[in-house]
């Protein structure tokens, strides 16, 4: 959809630095979209001082990626937890202003990008046809037969391809589950280590500790999820490349055809697997036991400090253990769903786009052959007529 849009809202999380995935998407956006508005959500998760530090860092990264001054970057800091605050109205007014004052310029820019895309596609097809006309008729006929046989082979091998990749994806999901379980245990050990070292059980100290633990969990699981999204894409790309090297395989034939007839490489196929699938995924800091309470009760004060500390440690460990388990399961499900749905989308796009490309190539070759035959037949008729006239002239002169 990116080539079709006129402007973009680029949503970032205010509690996590701009990632490599964000920058990769931004690079793609810049090729098609002239207007990008950055929105930093989850501002409520950080203290003002920490928020400003991260905003400054993110603006520096974006400035370098966009090759713009930080002051020229259009960004808004918001919190969906506080959707009625002034920042939301500022963002809304900004969008309305763009629609009112910049609509014509945006549409012109968008139309220009789409026109360039269509021109590149037309140029590719015209170049293919032009090159085909330069080939001898017997070479064209040979290529036409090869392409038809190749398309037939791909249709026969498509089911095998899906079955093999589905099995590989199942193994990938198992690896993700095992790895996340290991990382979850490490995160839990870190959390429990901090809880075991509680010394100050005053309300303010406990509140600071809770903020620290909450941030560790959110950033930890967000990092796990982002890392595995990158690794899953790379893993899938490697799967496709390995499979394409097998002779008599679906992707081997497809890759060979793209290289021979269009000058395109295997990357055009693997790039279709993007994991950009919408899910209702979110990380949570709630547990079945409800929110933690910081105050020490009057009854608690009747017992030794060690008793109070042990009571808090036990309650907090149960609370955070449940949160960790919930978020671990949530990350696993989200990644599993994204991989499965992305493969479904990949298959659909592969069938639709590649069949269209190959069928167009086959049609173009057949059209060129028909036109060359027609031309050669016409030439042959002219030659025959000329020879006939020569014979008549010779008979007349004799």
N, C-alpha and C positions, 0 to 999 in steps of 0.2 A: 504493500500500500504506500510505501514511502514515496515512490516516484509520482504518485497521484495527489499528494497533499500540498497545500499552499503555505502552511506554517506549522510549527511544531511546539508543543509544550514538552519540555524535557524534564521529567520528574526524577529528582535525586533524593536520597535520604540524608537528612541533615546530621545524623549521628554517625555516618560512615563516610570516609573519604571517597572521592571519585575513583572508580575502579577501571581496570583495563577494558572490561566489557562495556562500561559507559563510554569510554573514549572510542572504542571500535564502532559503536552505534553512532556516535557523534560524527565520526569521519564519513560514514555512509550518508547521514543526514545532510551534511554540508554539500554533497554532490548534487542534491536534488532540491533542497529547501533553503530559501534565502532568509527566512525569519525564524529564529529559534529563541524561545523564552524559557529560561531555567527556573524551575520551582523546587525549592528545598523544603521537603516535608519533615515532619516529626521534630520540629523545633522544641517541642515541650519536653523532650527526653534529656535535654542538656541544660546545664546552667548557662546563663548569658555569656559569661567569660569564655567557657569552653565552646559554646556555639559560635561566637565571633572568631575564635581561633580556627575552627574547622571551616567556616565560611571563607576566611582569608586564604586558607590552604587550597580549598576547592576552586576559588576564583583564580588563583595563580595557575593551577593545572589547566583550567578551561581556557584561560588567556593564552597560554602557550599552544594549546591544541587548536584554538580558533585563529591564532596569530592576530589577536586584538588586544587593546589596552583593557585592563580590568574594569575601568570606568565605563567602557562601551558595552560590557556584557549585561544583558537584560535579565535580571534574576529577582526572585521573590522568595522570602522566607515565610513559611506558613506552618500551621499545625492543624491537622484534621481533627484533633481532639478539641480544638477551639475554633470550629468552623465559622463562628459568627464574629470573629474579631476583625479589626481594621485591616489587617494584611490581606484577608480574603476579599474585602471590598476593593482594595487597591488592585489586586490581581484581576478581579472582574472588570473594573473600570479600564484597566490596561487592554484587556481583550476586546471590550466594546470600542475602545478608541482605535484599535487596529482595524476592526471591521468597518469603522466609519471613515477613517482617514487614510488607511494604507491599502484598502481592498484592491483598488485598480492596479497599483504597483505590484502587489503580491500576485495577482492573477496573471499579470504580464510576465513576471519572473517564472511562475509555475508553468505557464503555457510555453515559454521559451525552453525550459528544461525538458518538458514532455516532447516538444517538437524535435529537440536535439536527439532524444532517445529514439524516436520514430525514424529520424534520418539515419542514425547509426544502424538500425535494424534494416532499413531499406537499402543502405549502402552495402551491407553484408550480403543481402540476397542478390542485389544487382551484380556485385563482384563475382558471386558464385556462378551466375548465369553467363556473365562475360567470359569468365575463365573456361566454362564448359564449351562455348562456341569456338574456342581456340583449339580444342582437342579434335583429333581425327574421329570420324564417325564410328569406326570399329572400337576405339578406346572408350568412347561414350557408351556404346552398347554393352561393352564389357563391365563398365562401372555400374550401369543400370542393373545388370544381372546380379552383380555382387551386392549392391545395396538391397535389392529385393530379397535375396537369400539371407542377408544379414538381418533384415527386419523380421523375417519369418523365424529365424533362430532366436532372436530376442523375445519374440512373443512366446516361443516354446520354453525359454529359460526363465521367464519372469517369475513364475511360481517358485522355482528353486531358489532364486535370488531372495525372495521375500522370506522363505522358510529359513535359509541360512542366516540372514541378517537378524531375523526374529530370535533365533537361538543365541546369537552373539549378544543381542541386547539383553536377553534374560540373564546371561552371565555378567554383563555390565551392571545390571541392577543388583545382583547378589554382591558384587564387589563394593558397590556404593553402600549397601546395608552394612557389610562387615566393617568397612572403613569408618563410617559414621558412628557405629557402635564403639569402636576404639577411641575415636576423637571425643565422643560423648563421655566415656569413662574418664578420659584425661581432664575434660572440663569439670566434671563432677569432683574429681580429686582436688582440683584447684579451688573450687568453691568450698568444699569441706575443709580443706587446709586453712582457709581464711576463717571459717567458722570455729575451728578447733582452737584458734589463737585469739579468740575474743577475750579482751581484758577489761574494756570499758563497757558497762552495760547501761550507761545513761542513755536517755531517749535520743539526744542529739547525735551521740556517737553511733547508736544503732541505725538511725536514719541515714547517716553518711555511709555506713557499711552496706545498707540495703541498696542504696543508689549505685554503689560500686559493684555489688554482686549482680544487680539487674543489668547494668551496662556490660559486664563481662559475658553474661548469657546472651544478650541480644547481639552484640558484636561478634561473639564466638560462633553462634549458629549462622549468622549472616555470612561470615567468612567461609564457613564450611560449605554452605549452599553455593556461594559464588565460585569457590574453587572447583567444586564438582561440576558446575555448569560448564566451565571452561574445559575441564578434563573430559567431560562427556562428549562435547563437540569434537575435540581432537581425536578421541577414541573412535567415534563414528566415522570421521574422515579417514582414519587409518584403515578401518574395516573396509570401506568402499575401495580404497586404493589397493588393498591386498586382494580383494575379490576381483577387481578389474584386471589384475595381472594374470588371472587364470584364463587360458585359452578356452574357446567355446563357452564363455560365460556371458551373461547378459550385459554386464557393465564393460567387459572387454570389447565386445562388439560396438557398444554405444560409444565408448571412448575412442575407439579406432575410427568410427564414422565421423565423430565430431572433429577429430584431428585431421582426417583426410579431406573432408568436404568443407569444413568451416574454419579450420585452423584454431579451434578451441581445445582447451585441455581438460583434464579430469576435474579440476577445481570447480568448473561451472556446475558439476553435479553435486559434489560434496558440500558446496556452499548453500545448497537448498535445505540442509538440515541445520536449523538455527536455534531451536529450543525457545523461540519467542512465542510461547503459548500462554494465554491468559489463564491464571488460576486464582482462587480466592485465598491464596496462601498468606499467612501472617504469623509473626512470632508473638508468643503470649507470655505474660508474666503472672498469670493467674493460676491458682491451684484449687483443688477441691476443698481445701481447708479455709479458703478465703484469704483476705489481705492480712498481712502481718501487723501486729500492734506493738508499738514500741514501749509504752509506759510500764514501769514495774509497779505492781499493785501493792497495797498495804500489807496483804497477807504474805506476799513474796518477801517483803522486808523483814518478816519475822524469822526467816530462814537465813542460813549463812550465804555469803556472796557466791560461794562455789555452787551451792544448790540452785541459786537463781541463774547463774551462768549456764549450768548444765541443762536447765529447763529450757532456756532460750535456744541453746545449741540444738537440742533435740527437735524442738518445734521448727526451727529454721531449716534444719537438715531435711526433715520430712517435706517441708514446703518446697524447697529448691530441688529436691530429688524428683518430685512430681512434675515441676516445671520443666526440668531437663528432659525427663522421659517424654512429656507431651511435645516439646519442641523437636526432639530427636525424631519422633514418629512423624511429625508434621513435615519436617525437611525431607525425610525419606519418601513420604507419599508424594510431595510436590515434585521432587526430582523424577520419581518413577512415572508420574502422570505426564510430566513435560516430555520425557524421553519417548514414551509410547505415543503421545499425541503428535509430537514432532515427526516421528517416523511415519505415522499415518498421513500427515500433511506432505511429507517428503515424497511418499509413494504416489499420492494424488497428483502433486505438481510434476513429478517425474513422468508419469503416464501422460498427463495432459500436454505438458510443454515439449517433451522429447518426441512424442508421437507427432505433434504438430510440426516440429523441426524436420524430422526424418521424412514425413509424408510430403512436406513442401520440397525437400531436396529431391525425392523420388519423382515428384510431379515436374519439377523444373528440368531434371535430366531428360525425362520423356518428351517434354515440350521442345527442348533443344534438339533432340534426336529427330523428332518429327519435322522441325523446321529445316534442319540440315539435309534430311532426306528429300524434302520438297525442293530445296535449292539445287541439290545434286541432280534430281530428276529433271528439273527445268534446264539445267546446264546440258544434261545428256540429250534432251530434246533439241536444244539449239545446235549442239554438235551434230546430231543425226541429220537435222535439216540442212546444215551447212555442207555436210558430206554428200547429201543427196543433190544439192545444187552443184557441187563440184563434179559429180558424176554426169549430170545433165550437160554441164558446160563442156566437159571432155567429150561427151558423145556428139555435141553440136560442132565442136571444133574438128572432130574426126570427119 
